[in-house]
Amino acid sequence: MTISIRTNRRDFLKYAGAGALVIAAPAISSRPAFAEMAADDPLSFTGEIGGLVVIRPDGRVIIAFPNPEMGQGVDTSLPMLLAEELEVDFDKVETVQLPMELMRRDDGNYGWKYVPQGSGGSDSIRGHWEGLRQAGATARAMLIAAAAERLGVAEDELTARNGAVHHDSTRQSIAYGELASAAAALPAPSEPPALKPKGSFKIIGTPKKVKAAHAIVTGKAVYGIDATLPRMVHAVIARCPYFDGVARSVDDAVARAVDGVIDVVKIRRPAADGPYDVQAEGYAVVATSTWAAIKGRNALKIEWDRGPFADESTARFRRHCEELLEGEGQIVAADGDLDAAFGAADKIYEARYWQPYVSHAPLEPQNCIADVRDDGVTIVGPMQFPSSANRLVADLLGIEDRLSIEVKVTRLGGGFGRRLSSDYAAEAALVSAAVKRPVQVLWTREDDMRHDFYRPAGVHELKASFDASGKMTGWTHRLASASKYYRRPNMPETDYWQAELYTDDFPARLVENRRIEYFSARSGAPRGSWRAPAHTANAFVVQSFLDEVAHARGEDPLELRLRLLGEARELPYEQHGGPTFNPGRLAACLRLAAKRGNYGAKMPKGKGRGIAGHFTFGGYVAQVVDVEVDADGALSVPRVVAAVDIGTVVNPNGVRAQLESGVNDGLSTALRLAIDIADGRVVTGNFDDYEIMRIADAPPVIETHIIDNGEAPAGMGEMGLPPLAPALANAIFQATGKRIRDLPIADQLKA
């Protein structure tokens, strides 16, 4: 999902609060400034944030980061944008999470009060790049204006730096804290202040430590699972394990007799032909403690109907996809005359690849607090898009005024796309409305694993043709999968492909004759966005297939890629990450990764080195992966070398951290992760059968080489993951001669 700033420089206004200068956008707020909130307590329920930056009379500078923090570092990188223009010492800046802030527009609809607030699609930096800098520049201009009045000099004689306004000719300076109250009384600038050129940056582009690091390691950081409200009770839910199933009978007598159990509340199943609000029918056991609720849930006696997908299994679904590929699908993109190209080809290459459902498996399972009262609703929890929780609760409870639903976002113990959905917030609201008390709904690990919105599974078929001169003349990518757009509101099945195939991805516009074909497969498994959504699947098959083609042709895989990419130029790219794709930037990443990773060097027996690259959401990443495979088929990955081009870099530390995160996530997923389905239900339940990679299997060396070319910035949260699996598979082929076409790898090397 694209997050874009809908404000301009003129939108940033000020308002006074607690003697502080507070900069907000796009409208003057009457709510208390977050000067009242303790900066080391991001979940204070006594003060409210209302704006983006506060400069207090004592000199403290507090910057609110608008997007939820789930480990991607926006609690540091977004405030860096504002602090750069504000001219303050970033090491002394305090940061806090901005609660969701909506406003009712003149047309009666709702919009963002300050700036968009959501974490997804690696869009936080890209979406706020100009807007947050504008807020900092506005604050700086107002402080300079206040200093000019006090000193009786012209504004252009003053400069701001390091938290003070300076009049260099007289060697006078005034600290921001002394100017805050006077600046707050001044009108906003009539013209938008100029933003600093890149050559003047002092904060942007420099490595900064994560602001919340100390709070995290000392246990002070507040995650959803840590949050509390007065009078709060606890609930766990017995959800129907079968896709779209319902209860035939329920006996809750024993459960209600468990010490501490308060009530048992039914959560109705969402309409089987409509969108999800909650994911499944369930029975919430409400108790004075989570443990009492779990004991009560264990005592429930429920007979479940197996629903309309009772015959679905992993093996059956794969056969279904393979059978679909034997027919004709929906042509979603076509260039040139593919049939003629194949008919005239000197050589044709083809292969099929399988990828299973996978779970998000965040370390913190789903949880949420809801307090439904007559005068409004409070939602507290870890959400990637708090506005979706607000909208969902309003619809479920029939609340007309969405401003009466307050959403406070905690730190997220992992998101990866799972928390784009707010079904757990909907459950909490329904239970709270029933028992008329604040309720925290907590999922167990098994709940989380068996009621996820999984990364779609499917079978890919690729085919490429070459003429006698070695030119690629045709390309087709055919995919049979269960789309994540299943049950999306107002979405016809003919549009399901849009979430699974990005028609402007490589090799679009690089080969004359091309066809993209989609087959919508039937499955009852809930599906959703998973880190770097379709890119994780498509990069694996495309980059693996290129290696297969190169090997069959006797070409070097890197040289084949570079030959297909060609020179640097801007090509139209309509999907998220556009509006253009530059194959030259991807080629530069491939060359740099190959150079630093010593790609092409002769490898000893049992060792391999593979390469892959991909364009994801506006960023370019290439990786070289080293593998070692012993005589028993045991695999290790001693080194990964990556080259990254995401335009202007805000925090190099964050880029490296996210690259390393993507490498480890991609490797973990490629090695052993798959959700298994049997008899219409997910049977994978915990980390004993969903084997997340252990630390001993992580690459001991991960190198990140950053190309900062001054282009507009892209994000980094998802870019490091797509190239890993194909580079790994290509390295395995060099080491063993075995092609990995099915994920996960599991024990294929030991067969």
ZAMARGU-4260 file (C-alpha; in steps of 0.2 Angstrom, whole numbers, plus 5000, padded with zeros to 4 digits):
<rodrens>
0) 5000/5000/5000 | 5007/5017/4996 | 5008/5030/5009 | 5009/5048/5002 | 5011/5065/5010
5) 4995/5075/5006 | 5001/5091/5014 | 5012/5105/5007 | 5024/5118/5015 | 5010/5130/5018
10) 5000/5117/5028 | 5012/5117/5043 | 5005/5129/5056 | 5009/5132/5075 | 4999/5132/5090
15) 5004/5136/5108 | 5004/5123/5122 | 5013/5123/5139 | 5024/5138/5135 | 5031/5127/5121
20) 5033/5129/5102 | 5023/5116/5094 | 5023/5113/5075 | 5008/5103/5068 | 5001/5100/5051
25) 4989/5103/5043 | 4977/5112/5055 | 4978/5121/5071 | 4974/5109/5085 | 4965/5112/5101
30) 4971/5096/5109 | 4985/5097/5123 | 5002/5097/5116 | 5013/5081/5119 | 5024/5093/5130
35) 5013/5085/5143 | 5018/5067/5139 | 5034/5060/5147 | 5046/5057/5133 | 5052/5041/5141
40) 5034/5034/5142 | 5027/5033/5125 | 5011/5025/5131 | 5006/5038/5144 | 4987/5039/5145
45) 4987/5055/5154 | 4994/5066/5140 | 4990/5067/5122 | 5001/5071/5107 | 4995/5085/5096
50) 5008/5089/5083 | 5025/5084/5077 | 5038/5093/5087 | 5039/5102/5104 | 5052/5113/5110
55) 5050/5116/5128 | 5056/5131/5138 | 5069/5120/5147 | 5077/5117/5130 | 5071/5099/5128
60) 5066/5094/5110 | 5053/5080/5108 | 5049/5074/5090 | 5034/5063/5087 | 5036/5049/5074
65) 5020/5046/5065 | 5022/5029/5059 | 5021/5013/5070 | 5037/5006/5075 | 5040/4988/5072
70) 5059/4986/5072 | 5061/4995/5055 | 5069/5010/5064 | 5056/5024/5060 | 5057/5030/5078
75) 5074/5036/5073 | 5074/5039/5054 | 5058/5049/5053 | 5063/5061/5067 | 5080/5063/5059
80) 5071/5071/5044 | 5063/5085/5055 | 5079/5087/5066 | 5089/5090/5051 | 5080/5106/5046
85) 5077/5111/5064 | 5096/5112/5067 | 5097/5103/5084 | 5108/5090/5092 | 5100/5074/5087
90) 5108/5064/5101 | 5099/5075/5113 | 5082/5074/5104 | 5068/5063/5112 | 5056/5054/5102
95) 5038/5047/5105 | 5025/5038/5095 | 5011/5049/5088 | 4994/5041/5092 | 4982/5040/5077
100) 4976/5058/5073 | 4961/5060/5062 | 4950/5075/5057 | 4933/5077/5049 | 4935/5086/5033
105) 4922/5099/5026 | 4914/5086/5015 | 4910/5075/5031 | 4923/5062/5027 | 4938/5058/5038
110) 4957/5062/5034 | 4973/5063/5043 | 4975/5077/5055 | 4993/5080/5053 | 5002/5067/5041
115) 4998/5049/5035 | 5001/5036/5049 | 5004/5018/5043 | 5019/5006/5041 | 5019/4996/5026
120) 5026/4994/5008 | 5043/5001/5014 | 5035/5019/5012 | 5039/5028/5028 | 5054/5038/5022
125) 5048/5040/5005 | 5031/5046/5011 | 5037/5058/5024 | 5053/5064/5015 | 5048/5081/5011
130) 5034/5084/5024 | 5043/5081/5040 | 5058/5092/5034 | 5045/5105/5030 | 5039/5104/5048
135) 5057/5106/5054 | 5060/5121/5043 | 5045/5130/5048 | 5050/5128/5067 | 5067/5134/5063
140) 5060/5150/5053 | 5049/5154/5068 | 5063/5153/5080 | 5073/5164/5070 | 5059/5177/5068
145) 5057/5177/5087 | 5076/5180/5089 | 5076/5194/5077 | 5062/5203/5087 | 5072/5201/5103
150) 5089/5206/5096 | 5082/5220/5085 | 5090/5213/5069 | 5085/5207/5052 | 5081/5189/5051
155) 5093/5186/5037 | 5107/5191/5049 | 5103/5176/5060 | 5107/5158/5058 | 5101/5143/5067
160) 5113/5129/5073 | 5114/5116/5087 | 5098/5121/5096 | 5101/5140/5096 | 5099/5155/5085
165) 5116/5165/5082 | 5120/5183/5077 | 5138/5180/5072 | 5143/5198/5070 | 5139/5202/5088
170) 5143/5184/5094 | 5126/5184/5102 | 5116/5168/5103 | 5099/5163/5111 | 5094/5145/5115
175) 5079/5138/5107 | 5071/5135/5124 | 5072/5153/5128 | 5063/5157/5112 | 5050/5144/5112
180) 5036/5154/5120 | 5039/5170/5109 | 5040/5159/5094 | 5024/5151/5098 | 5015/5168/5098
185) 5021/5173/5080 | 5011/5170/5065 | 5017/5155/5053 | 5028/5160/5039 | 5018/5167/5024
190) 5030/5158/5012 | 5036/5140/5014 | 5054/5141/5021 | 5067/5134/5009 | 5074/5116/5013
195) 5092/5113/5015 | 5102/5106/5000 | 5109/5089/5002 | 5127/5096/5003 | 5122/5105/5019
200) 5115/5089/5028 | 5122/5086/5045 | 5110/5073/5052 | 5103/5064/5036 | 5115/5052/5029
205) 5125/5050/5046 | 5124/5033/5056 | 5112/5035/5071 | 5108/5023/5085 | 5091/5017/5087
210) 5082/5029/5099 | 5073/5016/5109 | 5088/5004/5110 | 5090/5007/5129 | 5072/5006/5133
215) 5071/4989/5123 | 5086/4981/5132 | 5081/4987/5149 | 5063/4981/5147 | 5055/4998/5147
220) 5049/4998/5129 | 5030/4996/5129 | 5024/4983/5117 | 5005/4979/5115 | 5007/4963/5126
225) 5014/4975/5140 | 5000/4987/5139 | 4986/4989/5153 | 4971/4999/5157 | 4962/5001/5173
230) 4949/4988/5177 | 4956/4978/5162 | 4951/4959/5161 | 4959/4946/5149 | 4952/4935/5135
235) 4958/4921/5124 | 4947/4914/5110 | 4944/4897/5104 | 4943/4900/5085 | 4936/4888/5072
240) 4951/4878/5066 | 4942/4874/5049 | 4942/4887/5035 | 4925/4896/5036 | 4918/4883/5048
245) 4906/4886/5062 | 4902/4877/5078 | 4888/4863/5078 | 4887/4863/5097 | 4895/4872/5112
250) 4895/4867/5130 | 4903/4881/5141 | 4897/4875/5158 | 4914/4868/5164 | 4923/4883/5157
255) 4912/4895/5166 | 4915/4886/5182 | 4934/4889/5181 | 4940/4900/5195 | 4943/4918/5188
260) 4932/4915/5172 | 4919/4930/5170 | 4910/4926/5154 | 4910/4917/5138 | 4907/4928/5122
265) 4903/4921/5105 | 4912/4930/5090 | 4901/4927/5075 | 4909/4921/5059 | 4912/4934/5045
270) 4901/4931/5030 | 4910/4918/5019 | 4907/4928/5003 | 4913/4944/5010 | 4928/4953/5018
275) 4936/4947/5034 | 4933/4958/5049 | 4937/4945/5062 | 4945/4930/5054 | 4934/4915/5061
280) 4920/4911/5072 | 4926/4910/5090 | 4921/4909/5108 | 4930/4921/5120 | 4933/4916/5137
285) 4935/4931/5148 | 4944/4930/5165 | 4953/4940/5178 | 4970/4933/5171 | 4976/4926/5155
290) 4980/4910/5163 | 4962/4908/5170 | 4956/4912/5152 | 4967/4899/5145 | 4961/4886/5157
295) 4943/4891/5154 | 4946/4889/5135 | 4953/4872/5137 | 4937/4867/5146 | 4926/4872/5132
300) 4917/4858/5123 | 4915/4863/5105 | 4910/4852/5090 | 4915/4861/5074 | 4908/4859/5057
305) 4923/4857/5045 | 4916/4870/5033 | 4916/4871/5014 | 4935/4867/5012 | 4936/4851/5022
310) 4945/4842/5008 | 4959/4855/5006 | 4977/4849/5009 | 4994/4855/5004 | 4996/4841/4992
315) 4978/4843/4984 | 4981/4862/4982 | 4997/4860/4973 | 4989/4847/4961 | 4975/4860/4959
320) 4988/4873/4953 | 4997/4861/4942 | 4981/4856/4934 | 4976/4874/4931 | 4992/4877/4922
325) 4988/4864/4909 | 4974/4875/4903 | 4972/4893/4898 | 4972/4907/4910 | 4969/4926/4911
330) 4981/4936/4900 | 4986/4951/4911 | 5000/4958/4900 | 5005/4954/4882 | 5019/4962/4872
335) 5023/4958/4854 | 5019/4941/4846 | 5025/4928/4859 | 5019/4913/4848 | 5029/4919/4833
340) 5044/4921/4844 | 5043/4904/4851 | 5039/4896/4834 | 5055/4904/4827 | 5066/4901/4842
345) 5083/4892/4841 | 5081/4887/4859 | 5067/4887/4872 | 5069/4884/4890 | 5056/4881/4903
350) 5054/4876/4922 | 5041/4876/4936 | 5043/4881/4953 | 5032/4879/4969 | 5031/4890/4984
355) 5020/4886/4999 | 5010/4896/5011 | 5021/4904/5025 | 5016/4912/5041 | 5022/4929/5047
360) 5026/4922/5064 | 5030/4938/5073 | 5039/4936/5090 | 5024/4945/5099 | 5008/4936/5095
365) 4993/4946/5091 | 4985/4955/5105 | 4974/4971/5108 | 4966/4980/5122 | 4948/4988/5119
370) 4938/4999/5130 | 4921/5001/5123 | 4911/5014/5133 | 4895/5024/5131 | 4905/5040/5127
375) 4918/5032/5116 | 4931/5018/5112 | 4949/5016/5116 | 4960/5004/5106 | 4978/5000/5112
380) 4989/4988/5103 | 5002/4984/5090 | 4995/4989/5073 | 5003/4994/5057 | 4989/5004/5051
385) 4979/5011/5066 | 4966/5019/5054 | 4961/5002/5049 | 4957/4997/5067 | 4947/5013/5069
390) 4937/5010/5053 | 4934/4992/5057 | 4928/4995/5075 | 4917/5009/5069 | 4908/4997/5056
395) 4907/4983/5069 | 4899/4993/5083 | 4889/5005/5072 | 4898/5020/5078 | 4895/5035/5066
400) 4908/5047/5074 | 4925/5039/5071 | 4933/5053/5081 | 4926/5045/5096 | 4937/5030/5093
405) 4954/5033/5100 | 4968/5022/5094 | 4985/5022/5103 | 4999/5012/5095 | 5011/5003/5105
410) 5028/4996/5099 | 5026/4981/5088 | 5035/4965/5092 | 5036/4961/5073 | 5024/4965/5059
415) 5030/4959/5042 | 5012/4963/5035 | 5002/4953/5047 | 4997/4968/5057 | 4990/4977/5041
420) 4975/4967/5046 | 4966/4973/5062 | 4955/4957/5065 | 4962/4956/5083 | 4957/4974/5087
425) 4940/4969/5080 | 4939/4954/5092 | 4944/4965/5107 | 4931/4978/5103 | 4917/4965/5102
430) 4922/4956/5118 | 4923/4973/5127 | 4906/4978/5121 | 4899/4962/5128 | 4906/4962/5145
435) 4907/4982/5147 | 4924/4982/5153 | 4942/4985/5146 | 4948/4969/5139 | 4964/4963/5132
440) 4963/4949/5120 | 4979/4938/5118 | 4983/4925/5106 | 4994/4910/5109 | 5008/4905/5097
445) 4996/4891/5091 | 4982/4904/5088 | 4994/4915/5079 | 5001/4901/5068 | 4984/4894/5063
450) 4975/4910/5060 | 4987/4920/5050 | 4984/4929/5034 | 4997/4918/5025 | 5009/4923/5010
455) 5000/4915/4995 | 5005/4898/4989 | 5006/4894/4970 | 5015/4886/4956 | 5025/4896/4943
460) 5029/4891/4925 | 5042/4901/4916 | 5047/4899/4898 | 5060/4909/4888 | 5066/4908/4869
465) 5082/4913/4861 | 5087/4915/4843 | 5102/4909/4835 | 5112/4925/4839 | 5109/4922/4857
470) 5096/4936/4859 | 5081/4933/4871 | 5066/4934/4859 | 5052/4928/4871 | 5047/4927/4889
475) 5031/4920/4898 | 5027/4919/4916 | 5012/4909/4921 | 5006/4908/4939 | 4992/4898/4947
480) 4990/4904/4965 | 4978/4908/4979 | 4978/4927/4978 | 4979/4938/4994 | 4965/4949/4986
485) 4953/4934/4990 | 4938/4942/4998 | 4944/4960/4997 | 4929/4971/4996 | 4923/4976/4979
490) 4937/4966/4971 | 4931/4955/4956 | 4941/4938/4954 | 4947/4945/4937 | 4958/4958/4947
495) 4965/4945/4959 | 4981/4944/4948 | 4986/4962/4953 | 4993/4956/4970 | 5002/4942/4963
500) 5011/4948/4947 | 5018/4965/4944 | 5017/4967/4926 | 5031/4980/4925 | 5044/4969/4934
505) 5059/4962/4925 | 5060/4958/4910 | 5046/4970/4905 | 5051/4982/4891 | 5068/4972/4890
510) 5061/4958/4879 | 5050/4962/4863 | 5038/4947/4865 | 5031/4944/4883 | 5015/4937/4890
515) 5010/4936/4909 | 4996/4924/4913 | 4987/4921/4929 | 4976/4907/4935 | 4965/4910/4951
520) 4966/4895/4962 | 4953/4889/4975 | 4958/4889/4993 | 4950/4893/5010 | 4966/4898/5018
525) 4966/4917/5023 | 4979/4926/5013 | 4988/4943/5015 | 5003/4954/5013 | 5019/4946/5019
530) 5036/4955/5019 | 5039/4961/5001 | 5023/4953/4995 | 5024/4946/4978 | 5042/4951/4976
535) 5048/4937/4987 | 5039/4924/4976 | 5043/4932/4959 | 5061/4936/4962 | 5064/4918/4967
540) 5057/4910/4952 | 5063/4924/4939 | 5081/4925/4946 | 5082/4906/4948 | 5076/4903/4930
545) 5089/4915/4923 | 5103/4905/4931 | 5095/4889/4924 | 5095/4897/4907 | 5112/4904/4908
550) 5119/4887/4913 | 5110/4878/4899 | 5117/4890/4887 | 5134/4890/4893 | 5134/4908/4898
555) 5139/4917/4914 | 5123/4920/4925 | 5129/4938/4929 | 5134/4942/4911 | 5117/4936/4905
560) 5108/4947/4918 | 5119/4962/4913 | 5116/4959/4894 | 5097/4959/4897 | 5097/4974/4908
565) 5107/4985/4896 | 5111/5003/4899 | 5104/5015/4912 | 5088/5023/4907 | 5071/5026/4915
570) 5057/5014/4910 | 5039/5016/4915 | 5034/5006/4931 | 5016/5008/4936 | 5016/4997/4951
575) 5021/5002/4969 | 5039/5009/4968 | 5037/5018/4952 | 5034/5029/4942 | 5050/5022/4934
580) 5062/5007/4935 | 5080/5010/4929 | 5089/4994/4924 | 5106/5003/4925 | 5104/5005/4944
585) 5100/4987/4946 | 5115/4982/4935 | 5126/4993/4945 | 5121/4984/4961 | 5124/4967/4953
590) 5142/4973/4947 | 5146/4980/4965 | 5140/4965/4974 | 5149/4953/4962 | 5165/4963/4964
595) 5164/4964/4983 | 5158/4946/4984 | 5172/4940/4972 | 5158/4932/4961 | 5165/4921/4947
600) 5180/4915/4957 | 5183/4896/4955 | 5175/4887/4970 | 5182/4871/4978 | 5171/4855/4979
605) 5156/4857/4990 | 5156/4876/4989 | 5146/4888/4978 | 5143/4906/4975 | 5126/4913/4968
610) 5120/4930/4963 | 5103/4938/4961 | 5096/4955/4961 | 5079/4963/4961 | 5069/4980/4961
615) 5057/4981/4976 | 5046/4996/4980 | 5058/5008/4972 | 5074/5001/4979 | 5087/4990/4970
620) 5097/4976/4979 | 5109/4963/4973 | 5116/4949/4984 | 5130/4936/4982 | 5128/4921/4993
625) 5141/4909/4998 | 5136/4891/5003 | 5145/4875/5009 | 5137/4858/5007 | 5145/4843/5015
630) 5144/4825/5010 | 5129/4822/5020 | 5119/4837/5012 | 5121/4848/5027 | 5120/4866/5021
635) 5129/4882/5029 | 5129/4900/5023 | 5146/4908/5028 | 5144/4925/5019 | 5132/4936/5010
640) 5138/4952/5001 | 5125/4964/4996 | 5124/4980/4986 | 5110/4992/4990 | 5103/5007/4980
645) 5089/5016/4988 | 5093/5034/4983 | 5097/5046/4997 | 5101/5037/5013 | 5094/5044/5029
650) 5102/5032/5042 | 5115/5021/5036 | 5114/5010/5052 | 5095/5007/5048 | 5099/5002/5030
655) 5112/4989/5036 | 5100/4983/5050 | 5086/4980/5037 | 5097/4972/5025 | 5104/4960/5038
660) 5086/4957/5043 | 5080/4953/5026 | 5095/4941/5023 | 5091/4932/5039 | 5072/4932/5036
665) 5074/4926/5018 | 5086/4912/5023 | 5075/4906/5037 | 5060/4906/5025 | 5070/4897/5011
670) 5077/4884/5022 | 5062/4876/5031 | 5047/4887/5032 | 5030/4881/5026 | 5012/4880/5033
675) 5005/4863/5031 | 4986/4861/5028 | 4976/4845/5030 | 4957/4842/5030 | 4953/4860/5028
680) 4963/4867/5042 | 4981/4873/5046 | 4990/4859/5056 | 5007/4868/5058 | 5006/4875/5076
685) 5022/4881/5084 | 5040/4883/5081 | 5043/4864/5084 | 5035/4861/5066 | 5038/4879/5059
690) 5057/4879/5061 | 5063/4897/5062 | 5081/4898/5058 | 5092/4896/5073 | 5106/4909/5076
695) 5119/4895/5073 | 5113/4894/5055 | 5113/4913/5052 | 5127/4919/5040 | 5142/4925/5051
700) 5146/4938/5038 | 5134/4950/5030 | 5141/4964/5021 | 5131/4979/5015 | 5138/4991/5002
705) 5127/5006/5000 | 5126/5016/4984 | 5120/5034/4988 | 5117/5042/4972 | 5107/5057/4978
710) 5091/5051/4970 | 5074/5053/4980 | 5074/5040/4994 | 5066/5024/4994 | 5063/5013/5010
715) 5073/4998/5015 | 5061/4987/5026 | 5058/4974/5012 | 5071/4976/4999 | 5084/4964/5006
720) 5073/4949/5006 | 5068/4945/4988 | 5086/4942/4981 | 5091/4930/4995 | 5082/4914/4990
725) 5087/4914/4972 | 5105/4918/4976 | 5105/4904/4988 | 5098/4892/4976 | 5110/4897/4963
730) 5124/4894/4975 | 5118/4877/4979 | 5118/4872/4961 | 5136/4877/4959 | 5140/4867/4975
735) 5130/4852/4971 | 5123/4852/4954 | 5105/4851/4961 | 5092/4863/4956 | 5080/4870/4970
740) 5063/4873/4962 | 5053/4869/4977 | 5053/4879/4993 | 5057/4876/5007 | 5074/4867/5004
745) 5071/4857/5019 | 5080/4840/5016 | 5081/4841/4997 | 5100/4841/4998 | 5100/4825/5009
750) 5089/4816/4997
</rodrens>
